[in-house]
Each structure stands twice: as C-alpha cells, then as structure tokens.
Amino acid sequence: MAEYPDKYDYKKANIPSPLTAEQEAENVAKLLDKKKAKRLAQQAKLKKKHQEEKERKIEEAEKKRFLELSDREKEP
C-alpha cells in the first residue's frame, strides 16, 4: 500500500491504512505490558500455591504430632 497508493482501491477492499512507527511502538508497548501482567499473575498464583502447600504440611505435622501423643498427654 505504501509503494502503490493509487494502484488499488484499498478502502473498497477493506484494507486498513499502514501503521505508523508510533502506532507500532504503542502496540509493542501494550503487548509487553500484557506479558508482564500475565507473568506477574502467574508468579502470584505460584506463590499462593506454595504458601498453601507449606501451611498444609505444617497442619499435617501438627496432626501427626498430636496423634503420637499418649492419652495422658492429650488431656488438658
């Protein structure tokens, strides 16, 4: 389209105008922002999952320790 602006009827063919360098830079910036947001969301999800796993292991260890106590030790 840039080389032959009058060769075809670009509007009739529903071909959009070419992007300017500014528009391309804006698109790249948006894409990078999306990727960064996605990566941060994944990291937060993974961190939450690890925290839940850690809490579950602590809870299991406490249950196991309680079950190993004798009946006399279990009484208040």
C-alpha positions in Angstrom: 0.0 0.0 0.0 2.9 2.3 0.8 4.6 1.6 -2.5 1.5 1.7 -4.8 -1.1 4.0 -3.1 -3.2 4.5 -6.2 -2.9 1.1 -7.8 -5.8 -0.4 -5.9 -8.9 0.8 -4.2 -7.8 -0.1 -0.6 -10.9 1.3 1.0 -13.2 -0.8 -1.1 -11.1 -3.9 -0.3 -11.4 -3.0 3.4 -7.6 -2.9 3.8 -6.7 -0.6 6.7 -4.0 2.1 6.4 -0.5 1.1 7.3 0.6 1.6 10.9 2.9 4.5 11.7 6.1 3.9 13.7 4.3 5.5 16.6 1.4 3.1 16.4 3.7 0.1 16.1 5.7 1.2 19.2 2.4 1.6 21.0 1.3 -1.9 20.0 4.6 -3.3 21.2 4.3 -1.5 24.5 0.8 -2.8 25.0 2.0 -6.4 24.2 4.9 -6.1 26.7 2.5 -4.8 29.4 0.2 -7.7 28.8 3.0 -10.2 29.0 4.3 -8.6 32.2 0.9 -8.6 33.8 0.4 -12.3 32.8 3.9 -13.2 34.2 3.1 -11.3 37.5 -0.2 -13.1 37.8 1.5 -16.4 37.3 4.1 -15.6 39.9 1.4 -14.6 42.4 -0.6 -17.7 41.7 2.5 -19.9 42.2 3.5 -18.1 45.4 0.0 -18.6 46.8 0.1 -22.3 45.8 3.5 -22.7 47.6 2.1 -20.9 50.7 -0.9 -23.1 50.8 1.3 -26.2 50.4 3.5 -25.1 53.2 0.5 -24.4 55.5 -0.9 -27.9 54.7 2.4 -29.6 55.5 2.5 -27.7 58.9 -1.0 -28.7 59.7 -0.3 -32.4 58.8 2.8 -32.3 61.0 0.8 -30.9 63.9 -1.9 -33.6 63.5 0.7 -36.3 63.3 2.4 -35.0 66.4 -0.9 -34.9 68.3 -1.8 -38.4 67.2 1.6 -39.7 68.5 0.9 -38.3 72.0 -0.2 -40.7 74.6 -3.8 -40.4 76.0 -2.4 -38.9 79.3 -0.5 -36.2 77.3 -3.6 -35.3 75.3 -5.7 -34.5 78.4 -5.6 -30.8 79.4 
